[in-house]
């Protein structure tokens, strides 16, 4: 459950294992993609860290990869920005009304697969027994 001061509608998962790159969306799509760090993620948006300054409402094109799952040219817009000592933290919401690609079942499936791999990784790391603990059913030597 999300806390009462949480702005997000959906829980975000640790995104540190995601590879991600971004560029500004423009008519001419000038400039190349630049790597960014993903702090947290779900299939509807992400919080990212980047050295460049973006404006609230600015549209971005994002490539997202984790394990064998990829989501290319995901359109998102900056909905929150915070200046940090060494760059900026941004809340990015994916814009599923932006174009046909953003409404495609393939993109929805790709984003869901990435989210599922993060959930599985979270479950695996929280379900591992701590060192020195034994199952009540294990035999002691």
Secondary structure, DSSP 8 states (H G I E B T S, - for coil): ---TT---SS--EE-TT-EEEEEE--SS--S--EEEEEEEEETTEEEEEESS---TT-EEEEEEEETTEEEEEEEEEEEEEEEETTEEEEEEEE-TTS-TGGG-HHHHHHHHHHHHHHHHHHHHHHHS--TT---TTS---
